[in-house]
Amino acid sequence: MATPSTTPQATSHDELQRAAREHLLLHFTKQAAAYGTAPPAADAAPRDELLVLDRGEGPYVFDTTGKRHIDALSSLYCSQIGYSYGEEFSAAIGQQLATLPFNTNWNTAHPASIRLAEALAQRAPGDLDHVFFTNGGSEAVESMWKIALEYFRSVGQPDRRKAIARKDAYHGVTLGALSFTGVPGYKDGFGTPPIDVTHVANTNAFRDPDGDDEAAFCARLLQEVRDAIAAAGADEVAVLIAEPVQNAGGCIVPPTGYWKGLREICDEHGILLVADAVICGFGRMGNWLGIEHEDVVPDMVTTAKGITSAYVPGGAVFVSDRIAQGLFDPSLVLRHGITFGGHPVMAAAALKNIEIFERDGVLENVRALEPHLQAAMESLLDLPIVGDVRGKGFFWAVELVKDAENTRFDQAERDDLLRGFLPHAMREAGIVARADDRGDSVLQIAPPLISDAALLDEIVATLRTVLSAAGEHMGLAS
Ligand SMILES: Cc1ncc(COP(=O)(O)O)c(C=O)c1O
């Protein structure tokens, strides 16, 4: 074996492919397929090399062959402002590193996290005035849960230890957060989840018998929530958690009145309402916490991803005054902490992110262009493979179907379409989007929030080309 060196060994495209295959374990990936170490099935689409991205510029990323791709997924819903603000972030981070590279928020604090908490509270809706920092979304979800339990301990309700979440929803996969996640395949083999969670229906109206009657659909969904609470024991439920627009299943928007209904049900039973805005927050819906458009103030909001536009990792739980008051009980210690939660570098970056959002009108851009993007996405409904178009803000999905009756693709067809054909076609077309079947078969986009109308049109035109070819590939008449 070669002597280890501190100088990077892998520089060329081929060397990076080799070194990745030999050393880098990929997240949520079939390693054998990604690294080409398993023989492809006889009928499989051509297998691409691992996509290695080494540069970004505006809304574009460039791979190690020099090919440009439109990042129509904002690097997994994170790169809200794209890739051209590095120097500004470097200056802010550099200044922080030169002043105080690190201190915790355990019993002490530092100006950057204090300023960030204040800036976030000023922008959060209602009385979400308190912030607990984390390094990402799963930590935010688990922190939310422990804050909820500590709150209930402080108000003399220690028996509230159950939760309600929704089917197919993704709230993270660390073992605590995995309890809330409602994607069945992610849980098998990892033991009984530590938190007792009942999963109720999500709000996907497509194919639902009541889907065309929004009021009836909403009433039925809320009744199911009530029934689930009654079955769990209303005095034992601590938290109801839901995404404002659910990602898994493909940008599932709620019917009008759903969130107000959730708020009422939670208030009636003393349950904490939590919006998981890890994806929806920080501009994706054209507002700060991804929930303001529902005109409902949750008791807590979990965030991550866009909080720094991913220039560095970060996350946060927003906590209402009422819940925080419980934590201020003189006898209570908040028995939860994360060494790097609210790291000064993260705080400096998140403050810079807020400054850029406000200076460059990022939220305004999303709000102004949402109708344009919606119309463009809905124009795809003329393609035979597109059964439904749904979404909000800069967060949209098309559901892919087999025929005019909206028949679902079977497992073998989904493997071919979503794991073979579409990733390859998108790679060729120079676009990053997400083909997914947690729930139904969807192709999803979440463009950088700095995208202009011309770029959004280019994204949708590229989807049209790719989806037309996909329809032909799957034998649908064009
Ligand atoms: C809604 C939601 N919650 C929680 C998480 C977990 O976040 P992380 O991957 O940062 O742990 C995710 C990740 O995508 C998410 O989409």
The ligand as an SDF file (V2000), in Angstrom:
LIG
                    3D

 16 16  0  0  0  0  0  0  0  0999 V2000
  -38.5430   17.5470    6.1400 C   0  0  0  0  0  0  0  0  0  0  0  0
  -37.2130   17.0050    6.5640 C   0  0  0  0  0  0  0  0  0  0  0  0
  -36.9580   16.8490    7.8760 N   0  0  0  0  0  0  0  0  0  0  0  0
  -35.7810   16.3770    8.3100 C   0  0  0  0  0  0  0  0  0  0  0  0
  -34.7860   16.0330    7.4240 C   0  0  0  0  0  0  0  0  0  0  0  0
  -33.4760   15.5070    7.9210 C   0  0  0  0  0  0  0  0  0  0  0  0
  -32.4820   16.4540    7.6650 O   0  0  0  0  0  0  0  0  0  0  0  0
  -30.9300   16.0510    7.6660 P   0  0  0  0  0  0  0  0  0  0  0  0
  -30.7050   15.2080    6.4470 O   0  0  0  0  0  0  0  0  0  0  0  0
  -30.2460   17.3810    7.6060 O   0  0  0  0  0  0  0  0  0  0  0  0
  -30.6520   15.3320    8.9250 O   0  0  0  0  0  0  0  0  0  0  0  0
  -34.9970   16.1880    6.0560 C   0  0  0  0  0  0  0  0  0  0  0  0
  -33.9500   15.8390    5.0940 C   0  0  0  0  0  0  0  0  0  0  0  0
  -34.1060   15.9180    3.9000 O   0  0  0  0  0  0  0  0  0  0  0  0
  -36.2510   16.6770    5.6060 C   0  0  0  0  0  0  0  0  0  0  0  0
  -36.5080   16.8330    4.3100 O   0  0  0  0  0  0  0  0  0  0  0  0
  1  2  1  0
  2  3  1  0
  2 15  2  0
  3  4  2  0
  4  5  1  0
  5  6  1  0
  5 12  2  0
  6  7  1  0
  7  8  1  0
  8  9  2  0
  8 10  1  0
  8 11  1  0
 12 13  1  0
 12 15  1  0
 13 14  2  0
 15 16  1  0
M  END
$$$$
